[in-house]
Amino acid sequence: MPHAIEQSWLLAHTCSNRPIGPARPPHMTSLHAWRRPDDFARRRRSATVPSNRFLWIACVVSVAVVPGAVSATTCDQTSRLERPVEMGTSGGSISQVRRIPHGDSIQIACGGGTLGALVQDATGRQFILSNAHVIGRNNAARPGEGIVQPGLPYVRCEKKTGDVVARFSRRMRLKFGRNGANVADAAIALVTPDRVSSLIRNIGGVSGVLATPHLGLEVQKMGATTCLTEGVVAAVGVDAEVRGYSPPGKPPRTARFSGQIIVTTAGGVGAIGDEGDSGSVVVTTGACPQPVALLFAGSPVATLASPLAPVLSTLGVSFVEGCSAGATSRGAPGGRDPRVTSAAISTAAARRDAHREGLMNVPGALGTGIGLGTATDPVAIEVYVAKRTPEALAAVPASLDGVPVRVKETGPFVAW
C-alpha cells in the first residue's frame, strides 16, 4: 500500500489570513496549480516532488499578502459560491488533473486559476473569459469540456460535475519555443444557463467599452488568490519570455509574448497578483470600471497582462455591459506627465525594436518594454532580467539613439 505524505492540510482564507479548516490529507496527496520546486523552500513545502517546474504541494495553501491590496467586501472567492456565480472567483477545467508516480506512492496534481469576466458574441451567447492555460488546458481542451467553480485545487482535485458552470468553447492557440510570439493567453467557455453572473466579485458591473492601457493608468483586479488589489500600468509594449507552461511530469515549455503590459503596485515595488490569479480581468478604478487587460503571468515584482482589444477581436466577443461607460478612469498617460505622449512611446519602441537582438543577448535577459522615464526623459527602454548582475549592467548601453535604457530585475516571468 503506497503511503500518504504525512502533512497537515491547511486551506487559508486568502485575503484575511484566517484559517478556515485543518484536515488530514487524502491518501492521494493533492498538488495545487503547478508551482515551481524552488518555491517549496520559500513557502515551507517539505515533500519531495518530481523536478519539473510548476508544482505546488497543496498540503498548505499559502496566503499571499500583496502590497497595495484594498479593502474588499468578500474574499471567499475560493469556495463554492451561490449560483449565478460572480466572476473573479476560482475555477478552471474539470479535466486539469494528472496522476504523478512518486516513489512508492501516486500523487494527484490539479490546476486552476480565475474565471475573469462575462463576454458575449454577436448572437448574444455568453461566455466566461479567462486564460487558455486555466480553462483550455493550454492547447489540449476540446469543445464541451466542463469548466468548474471552485477550481479543482480548492476541492482536493475532486471532479464534481455539479460544479460545472460553463463548457469550453475556443482559445487563442498558444505557441511555444521558437514557434513565434503570442499576443495573449486567452480562451472562452460557453456559460450554462443561470450559472454565471455578469458581475465581478467586489467590483460589480463593468463597461462594455475598453480602456486603452497607458503608462500611469490606475487599475484593479479581482483574483482567486489575492482577492481585490490595485496598481498602475508601469510598462507598455512589453515583449517577454514566460515559463511554466508544462504540467507535472512533462518537459518544461516557454512561450514568448509581445505587446503586453506590466502592472505593479502604486509604488512600483510588487506585483498585484500571484499564482492562481491567472484569468483575472484588469479594469480601471473609475465609477464604471473599463476592461483593460487579461492577467496571465508574473513575477514577485511585476504582473504581466494582455491588452484586451486583440483578445476580443480574435475570439469574436465583447464585454457584457454592466454600467454606463460615461465615467472616466483615474490616471492620465504617464501619471499626468504631458510629455509622455503616444509619439514618445512609439519612438522608444522603435529604438528598442531596432536593437531587440542585442538587448535580448544581455546576460539573464527575459524581455523588454517601455516605462516611465526621469525628470529629463519622459520614457525609457526597460530590459527585464532574472538577476541584476554586473555582467548584465555592463552589457546594457546607457541609451539607444537618445532614449535612455535601464535594467530592471524582475525574476523569471511564470504563467500563473
N, C-alpha and C positions, 0 to 999 in steps of 0.2 A: 504494500500500500504506500504510494508516494506520500511524503509528509508535507504538511502545510507550513508555510513560513510563520513562525510564532511572533507576530507583532500585533499590537492593538490597532484597531481601526478607529480613526477619529475624523468625522466629517465636520468641517468647520463652517460656520456662518461667515461667508467671505467678506462682508463689509463691516460687521460689528465685532469680529474676532471672538464670537461667543460660540463655544462648542454646543452642538445640538444633539449629540448622542454617541457614546462609545459603544463598540460591539466587537465581538471576535470576528476575524476574517473567515470567509468560507474556505472550504478545502481547496478550491481552485482560486488562488490568490488573484485579485483583480489588479490591473495596471491602469493608470489614468493618463490619457491624452498624450502619448508619445513624447516623453521627456528625454532629455539628454543625460547620459551617465554622469557627466561632470556636475550635474545639478544635484546628484544624490547627496554628496558631502555637504553642499551648501544648504540643502533643505533637510538634512538629517535623515536621508534614506540609508538603511543599513543592509538591505538584502542585496545579494549578488545577482545580477541580471546579465543577459547577453550584451555584447559590446556595441550593438547598434545605437546610434544616437536617436533621440526622440522617444525615450521611455520615462514613465513616471510611475513609480510604485504607488498605488492608491491606498496603501496601508495607512498613510497620513495624507490627507488632502490639505495642503498648506493654505494659509491666509495671506493674500497679497495686500500689503498696505501701500497705496500709491500716493506719493506727494501730489497735492492738488485735488484729491478726492473731495467731492462736495457732499453735503448732507443729502441723503436720499430717504424718501418716504418708506420704501420697502426694499430690502435686499435678500429676498427669499427666492431669487431667480434660479436656483439650482434644484428646487423642489418641484414636485408635480403640481402645477398650478391649475386653477379653475379654468375651464373652457368657456368661451373662447380665450385662448392663451395670448397674453401680450407678448410682443417681440422684445428683443434684448435679453432673452432668457436662454438657459442652457438647452442644447438639442444637438441633433446630428443624425446620421444614417443608422438605421437599426441593424445594418449589415457590417458596421465598422467594428468587427470583433475578430480576434485572431488568437489561436492557441499556440503557445510557445513552449517547446521542451526545455526544461531547466533542471539538469542533473537527473535526479530520480523523481522529479515532480513535473507537473504541467501547470503553466500559468496561463491565465486568460487575459489578454490585453484588449482594451477597447478605447475608442476615440470619440471626441465630441468637440463642440465649440459653442457658438452663439447663433441663434436664429435672429437675423438682423432686422428686417422690416418687411412690410407688406407692399407688393407691387402688383401691377395688373397689365394685361395685354390689351390690344385694340378691341377685343370682343368682350372685355370686362372680366375675363377669368383672372383669378387672383392667385398669387404665388408668394412663397417665402423667399426672400433674397438672403443669401449667405455666401460662404466660400465653397469652392469646388472641393477643397480638402476636408470640409466639415460635413456637407450634405451630399457630395458627389464622389466620395472615396477617391479623390484625385480624378483620374480618368476612368475609373473602374465601374462606377454605378450605372445601372440600367434603368431606363424609364419605368416608373411604377414602384421602385424601392421605397419602403417606408421611411419617413422622417419622424423622429420621436422627440417628445418633450416630457420629462427632462432628458438630458444627454445620458448615454449609457454609463459613463464613469460615475455618475451620481446614484446609480441603481445597481452597483456592483456588476456591471456588464450584462445584466439580465435583459433579454429581449422580451418586451411586453407589447403585444400588438395593440393593447388598449391605449398605449401612449402615443400611437401614430396620429399626427396632426396634418400630415401632407405626404405627397408622393413625388419622388424625384422626377424632374422634367428634362432639364438640359443644363449644360455648363459651357463656360469658355474653356476650351481644351487647353490643358497645361502642357508647356514644352519644357523639357529637361535637358541639362547638359548644354551642349553646343547646338541644340536644335532651334535656336532663335530666342528672342526676348518675348516675355509675356506682358500684356497690357494690364491684366488683372487676374486674380484668383477668385472666380465668381461662378455661382450656379443658382438655379431657382427650382422650387418644388411646388407643384400644384396643391393648393390647400384643400383639406377635407371640409365640406360644408359645416359651418358653425363651430369649427375647432380653433380658428385663429382670429385674433383681433387686429385692427389696423393701428392700434396704439403701441408705442414703445414704452415699456415699463419705466416709470419715474420721469419720463419726458413727455408723453402724450402723443397727440397727433402731429404730423409733420407736413410741411408744404409739399405740393406737387412740383414746385419749381426748384431746380438745383441751384446751389450757390457755387460759384467758381472758386476753387481753393487759391488763396493768395497769402503771401508772407504776412504774418501777424494776425491772421483771422482767428478769432476765438471760437473754439468748438467744444463739443461734449460727445460722450458716447456712453451707451449702456451695454455692459457685457456680463457674461456668465461668471467670470472670475472676480473682477474688480468692481463690479456694480457700476455706479454712475460716477464718472470722472470728467474733469475739464482740462483743456490745454489750449495750445496755439499751434498754428501751422508754422513750423520752423524752417522748412526747406521744401522747394518745389522742383519739378523736373528731375527727380531722383532716379538714377539708374543703380540697381543693386543686385547682388547675388544673395539668394535666400536658401538656407539649408533646411534640412529636416523634412523633406517630402518623401519619407520612407516609413512604412510601418515596421514594427519589430520583426526581426528575422530576415529583413530584406536589405540589399546593398544600399548605402546612403545615396541620395539624389539631391542635386542642387538645381534651382531654377533661377533664370535671370529675368529681371523685371525692368521696364523702362517707363518713364513718365509718371512716377509715383510721387507721393508727398511724405514728409516726415512730420509727425506731431509729437510735441513734448509738453511737459508741464509748463506753466507760465514762466517759471524761472529758467527753463531750458535744462533742468538737471535730471529729468527722468522721463520714462515712458508713461503713457496714460492707460496702459493695459498690461496684460500678461497672458501666458499660455491658457487657452480656454476662451479668451475674448475674441478669437478669430470669428469673423462673420458679423461683428458689430458694425452698425452704420454710424459713421461720424457725421454729426449735424451741427449747425450753428447754434449759438446761445441766445438768439433773439426770441421775441414773444411767440413767433411762429417759426420753429426751427426748420431750416432748409437743409436737405441732404447734401453732403459734401463729398464723402469718400467711403470706401469699404475697407475696414481694418482686416489685415490678414497675417501680419508678421511683426517682428520687432526684436529689440534687444533690451537690456536693463535700462538704457538711457534714451531710447528712441522707438517710436511706433511707426510702422510702415502701413500706408493705406493707399488704395487706388481711387483716383478721381472717378466719379460715377457716370459722367457723360458717355464714355465709350462702353461702359458696362451695360447701361440701359439700351444703347443703340444696338449692340451685338445681340443681346438677349431678347430684344423686341418688347420691352416693358417700360412702364413709368410708375412713379410712386403713387400710391393711393393717397389722395389729398385729405388731410385731417384738420387743416386750419387755413386761414387766409394768408396768401403769400404777400400781403401788403407790408407786413412788419419786416424791418431790415435787421441784419445781423450786426453784432458788435465786431469791431476790429477792422479798420481800413487797411489797404495794402501797406505792408512794411510797418505795421504798428503806427499808422498815421504819419509816416515819413513820406512827404510828397515826392522825394527823389526816387523812391522805389517804384518805378514805372514798369509797364509791360515791356517797353523798349530796353530798359536797363537789364531786365531779367533775360530777354531774348539775346542781347549782346553777350551776356555772361554765359548763357547756354551754348551759343555758337563758339565761343572761345574754348569752352570745355569740350565740346564735340570734336573740335579740330585737334585736340590733344588727348583724346579719350584713351588711346592705346598706351601712351606714356604714363598717364595718371593711374591706369589700372595695373601698371607694372611696378608701382610703388610697393615695397615690401608690406604685406598684410592688407593690401587694398581690398575693400569689399564693395565699393561703389562711389558714386559722386552725385552731387546735387548743387542747387543754388540756394544760398541762405542770405540772411541779412548781413550787411557789411558793418563798417565802422562810421565814425563821425565824418571821415573824409571820402569814404567809398560806400555808396548805398547798398550794393550787393557784393557777394563774394562767392567764388567757386569753393565747394567743400569736398574734401576727399575723406571718405569714411574708412577707418582701419580697425582691424581687430585689436591692435595694441599700438599705442603712440610711442614707437621706439625711435632711438637716434637715427637708425637707418631709414625709417620712413620719413622723418623730418628732413633728412639730408637730401632725399630723392624728390621732394616737392618744391617747385620754384615758388618764390615769393609772390609772383604774379604771372599772368599769361596775357600778353598783349594789352597790358594796362588794367586787367581785372585781378584783384587780389585773390590768392589761393591760401586756404588754411586746412590743416589736418585735424580731424575730429575722431577721437577714439569712441567707437560705439560698441565694440564687441561684435561677434557674429550676429547677423540677422537670421532669425529662425522662424519658420512658419508656426504660428501659434494655434 
